[in-house]
């Protein structure tokens, strides 16, 4: 696998999971509006959403690394050099 494509896949996995965690933050605002809202508790709400995004992104990046662990595997020739 091309290392650049591997890196793009890793970043895409992280961003996709982090973006999905924003839904969880919105759900928190709906289920507990006294503690999580866009008013006085905005800082607290954004902190929780940020932590959720970081954890979800790290988990998905780890799953991607399990699927494609080593882009510099010598047994797989680089496609750019094959042509």
Z-matrix of the N, CA and C atoms (Angstrom, degrees):
N
C 1 1.457
C 2 1.529 1 108.49
N 3 1.276 2 114.46 1 141.83
C 4 1.457 3 122.09 2 177.81
C 5 1.540 4 108.36 3 -66.85
N 6 1.346 5 119.07 4 127.04
C 7 1.470 6 120.59 5 -179.48
C 8 1.526 7 113.76 6 -57.67
N 9 1.327 8 117.08 7 -33.95
C 10 1.467 9 119.17 8 179.21
C 11 1.534 10 110.80 9 -66.93
N 12 1.325 11 116.69 10 -42.83
C 13 1.471 12 120.04 11 177.72
C 14 1.527 13 110.24 12 -65.13
N 15 1.337 14 116.34 13 -38.18
C 16 1.458 15 120.65 14 178.69
C 17 1.528 16 110.19 15 -61.54
N 18 1.340 17 115.99 16 -45.55
C 19 1.458 18 120.31 17 -179.74
C 20 1.520 19 111.19 18 -64.72
N 21 1.312 20 117.54 19 -40.86
C 22 1.473 21 120.93 20 177.58
C 23 1.530 22 110.39 21 -62.00
N 24 1.333 23 116.83 22 -40.36
C 25 1.464 24 120.12 23 177.48
C 26 1.516 25 112.07 24 -63.91
N 27 1.332 26 116.43 25 -39.64
C 28 1.462 27 120.83 26 178.73
C 29 1.527 28 110.64 27 -63.94
N 30 1.318 29 117.01 28 -46.16
C 31 1.469 30 121.28 29 179.15
C 32 1.528 31 110.75 30 -65.16
N 33 1.331 32 117.25 31 -40.07
C 34 1.471 33 120.56 32 178.95
C 35 1.519 34 110.91 33 -63.92
N 36 1.316 35 117.62 34 -39.41
C 37 1.466 36 120.35 35 178.24
C 38 1.523 37 110.35 36 -62.91
N 39 1.327 38 116.80 37 -43.82
C 40 1.457 39 120.44 38 179.83
C 41 1.527 40 111.47 39 -64.47
N 42 1.324 41 116.99 40 -47.58
C 43 1.465 42 120.59 41 -177.83
C 44 1.520 43 111.21 42 -65.10
N 45 1.328 44 117.04 43 -41.15
C 46 1.466 45 119.90 44 -179.88
C 47 1.519 46 112.14 45 -61.19
N 48 1.316 47 116.46 46 -44.88
C 49 1.461 48 119.62 47 180.00
C 50 1.530 49 111.04 48 -69.39
N 51 1.325 50 116.64 49 -39.15
C 52 1.465 51 119.58 50 179.51
C 53 1.527 52 110.92 51 -64.77
N 54 1.319 53 116.59 52 -40.29
C 55 1.469 54 119.86 53 178.36
C 56 1.527 55 110.86 54 -65.78
N 57 1.308 56 116.70 55 -36.92
C 58 1.464 57 120.29 56 178.23
C 59 1.518 58 112.42 57 -65.81
N 60 1.322 59 117.43 58 -27.43
C 61 1.459 60 119.72 59 -178.98
C 62 1.526 61 111.91 60 -72.07
N 63 1.313 62 117.81 61 -17.26
C 64 1.464 63 120.26 62 176.03
C 65 1.531 64 109.51 63 -61.81
N 66 1.324 65 116.78 64 -33.47
C 67 1.469 66 120.22 65 175.08
C 68 1.523 67 111.22 66 -58.94
N 69 1.324 68 116.29 67 -39.06
C 70 1.462 69 119.87 68 178.07
C 71 1.526 70 110.70 69 -64.64
N 72 1.315 71 116.66 70 -39.21
C 73 1.461 72 119.94 71 177.60
C 74 1.507 73 112.39 72 -64.42
N 75 1.315 74 116.65 73 -40.18
C 76 1.466 75 120.26 74 177.19
C 77 1.525 76 110.25 75 -65.81
N 78 1.332 77 116.28 76 -38.46
C 79 1.461 78 120.22 77 177.30
C 80 1.525 79 110.73 78 -62.32
N 81 1.322 80 117.46 79 -39.29
C 82 1.467 81 120.27 80 175.89
C 83 1.522 82 111.28 81 -60.24
N 84 1.330 83 116.33 82 -41.09
C 85 1.464 84 119.77 83 179.89
C 86 1.526 85 111.56 84 -65.16
N 87 1.323 86 116.06 85 -32.84
C 88 1.470 87 119.47 86 -179.87
C 89 1.527 88 110.98 87 -76.27
N 90 1.347 89 116.96 88 -41.77
C 91 1.461 90 119.81 89 -174.95
C 92 1.527 91 113.73 90 -80.27
N 93 1.331 92 117.81 91 -28.67
C 94 1.466 93 120.89 92 179.61
C 95 1.531 94 109.91 93 -137.56
N 96 1.324 95 116.48 94 72.47
C 97 1.472 96 119.36 95 -175.20
C 98 1.531 97 114.00 96 -68.29
N 99 1.335 98 118.17 97 -16.72
C 100 1.461 99 119.80 98 178.62
C 101 1.526 100 111.59 99 -71.87
N 102 1.320 101 117.86 100 -33.10
C 103 1.467 102 121.76 101 -177.64
C 104 1.526 103 113.26 102 -100.61
N 105 1.341 104 117.20 103 -28.23
C 106 1.461 105 121.75 104 -177.17
C 107 1.524 106 108.20 105 -125.16
N 108 1.333 107 117.15 106 106.69
C 109 1.453 108 120.02 107 -179.60
C 110 1.521 109 109.55 108 -153.58
N 111 1.313 110 116.05 109 177.17
C 112 1.453 111 121.53 110 -179.54
C 113 1.520 112 112.48 111 -94.28
N 114 1.312 113 115.78 112 6.74
C 115 1.457 114 120.31 113 179.84
C 116 1.518 115 111.04 114 -96.67
N 117 1.337 116 116.59 115 -118.37
C 118 1.466 117 120.22 116 -176.09
C 119 1.535 118 114.16 117 -63.77
N 120 1.321 119 117.61 118 -28.51
C 121 1.462 120 121.24 119 -178.41
C 122 1.528 121 112.36 120 -96.72
N 123 1.308 122 118.06 121 25.80
C 124 1.463 123 121.00 122 -178.18
C 125 1.527 124 111.55 123 -60.25
N 126 1.325 125 117.08 124 -42.88
C 127 1.469 126 120.51 125 -179.47
C 128 1.531 127 110.78 126 -61.59
N 129 1.317 128 116.35 127 -43.26
C 130 1.471 129 121.23 128 178.48
C 131 1.526 130 110.67 129 -64.11
N 132 1.317 131 116.84 130 -42.63
C 133 1.465 132 121.22 131 180.00
C 134 1.524 133 110.87 132 -63.47
N 135 1.330 134 117.42 133 -44.54
C 136 1.460 135 120.96 134 -179.92
C 137 1.525 136 111.56 135 -67.52
N 138 1.321 137 117.27 136 -34.05
C 139 1.462 138 120.63 137 177.01
C 140 1.530 139 110.67 138 -63.95
N 141 1.317 140 116.78 139 -44.87
C 142 1.468 141 120.90 140 179.05
C 143 1.532 142 110.68 141 -64.36
N 144 1.324 143 116.99 142 -43.33
C 145 1.468 144 120.18 143 178.33
C 146 1.525 145 110.29 144 -63.20
N 147 1.321 146 117.61 145 -40.36
C 148 1.463 147 120.95 146 178.21
C 149 1.518 148 112.55 147 -63.43
N 150 1.323 149 116.65 148 -42.85
C 151 1.468 150 120.19 149 178.15
C 152 1.522 151 110.64 150 -65.24
N 153 1.319 152 116.88 151 -42.89
C 154 1.469 153 120.20 152 176.84
C 155 1.525 154 110.94 153 -60.40
N 156 1.320 155 116.93 154 -42.28
C 157 1.462 156 120.65 155 179.93
C 158 1.526 157 111.18 156 -64.25
N 159 1.313 158 117.04 157 -43.07
C 160 1.462 159 120.92 158 179.75
C 161 1.532 160 111.51 159 -63.85
N 162 1.317 161 116.62 160 -45.23
C 163 1.464 162 119.95 161 -179.38
C 164 1.526 163 111.97 162 -66.77
N 165 1.327 164 116.65 163 -44.50
C 166 1.461 165 119.68 164 179.54
C 167 1.527 166 111.09 165 -65.19
N 168 1.322 167 116.80 166 -40.83
C 169 1.460 168 120.49 167 178.40
C 170 1.514 169 112.18 168 -63.95
N 171 1.328 170 116.83 169 -42.35
C 172 1.465 171 120.74 170 179.18
C 173 1.528 172 110.88 171 -65.28
N 174 1.317 173 116.51 172 -39.04
C 175 1.468 174 119.83 173 179.35
C 176 1.522 175 110.91 174 -65.52
N 177 1.316 176 117.74 175 -42.67
C 178 1.457 177 120.58 176 -179.87
C 179 1.519 178 111.16 177 -70.95
N 180 1.328 179 117.92 178 -36.23
C 181 1.464 180 120.83 179 176.25
C 182 1.524 181 110.25 180 -63.79
N 183 1.331 182 117.70 181 -39.23
C 184 1.462 183 120.90 182 176.64
C 185 1.521 184 111.09 183 -64.68
N 186 1.324 185 117.48 184 -38.56
C 187 1.467 186 120.42 185 177.00
C 188 1.525 187 110.32 186 -65.27
N 189 1.314 188 117.80 187 -38.23
C 190 1.468 189 121.11 188 177.13
C 191 1.528 190 110.54 189 -65.58
N 192 1.322 191 117.30 190 -40.71
C 193 1.457 192 120.65 191 178.67
C 194 1.521 193 111.71 192 -65.57
N 195 1.320 194 116.77 193 -30.61
C 196 1.470 195 119.81 194 175.88
C 197 1.522 196 110.15 195 -68.12
N 198 1.321 197 116.37 196 -37.77
C 199 1.468 198 121.39 197 -178.96
C 200 1.530 199 111.65 198 -74.94
N 201 1.319 200 117.68 199 -40.96
C 202 1.463 201 122.53 200 -177.06
C 203 1.525 202 108.59 201 -132.37
N 204 1.339 203 118.40 202 78.30
C 205 1.458 204 120.13 203 -170.65
C 206 1.522 205 116.18 204 -74.38
N 207 1.322 206 119.33 205 -33.40
C 208 1.461 207 119.82 206 -170.10
C 209 1.524 208 111.28 207 -136.59
N 210 1.332 209 118.04 208 104.10
C 211 1.464 210 119.15 209 179.93
C 212 1.526 211 112.91 210 -76.52
N 213 1.307 212 118.00 211 -13.03
C 214 1.462 213 121.58 212 -177.42
C 215 1.528 214 111.72 213 -103.14
N 216 1.334 215 115.74 214 28.92
C 217 1.467 216 120.98 215 179.69
C 218 1.528 217 109.24 216 -65.20
N 219 1.325 218 117.81 217 123.23
C 220 1.463 219 122.12 218 -175.81
C 221 1.519 220 112.00 219 -68.85
N 222 1.313 221 119.27 220 -21.01
C 223 1.467 222 120.43 221 -179.51
C 224 1.518 223 113.05 222 -77.03
N 225 1.327 224 117.75 223 -13.11
C 226 1.461 225 122.90 224 178.88
C 227 1.524 226 109.12 225 -108.47
N 228 1.342 227 118.89 226 109.77
C 229 1.466 228 119.07 227 -178.96
C 230 1.529 229 112.00 228 -69.43
N 231 1.304 230 115.33 229 147.95
C 232 1.464 231 121.19 230 177.83
C 233 1.533 232 108.55 231 -70.48
N 234 1.316 233 117.76 232 129.81
C 235 1.461 234 121.75 233 -175.77
C 236 1.522 235 112.35 234 -65.44
N 237 1.310 236 117.95 235 -27.91
C 238 1.464 237 120.10 236 179.58
C 239 1.523 238 111.65 237 -66.81
N 240 1.315 239 117.49 238 -30.87
C 241 1.453 240 121.21 239 -178.36
C 242 1.529 241 111.80 240 -88.65
N 243 1.330 242 117.87 241 -15.33
C 244 1.461 243 121.11 242 -176.66
C 245 1.526 244 112.34 243 -71.58
N 246 1.324 245 119.40 244 -26.03
C 247 1.450 246 122.70 245 -174.10
C 248 1.457 247 112.42 246 -90.06
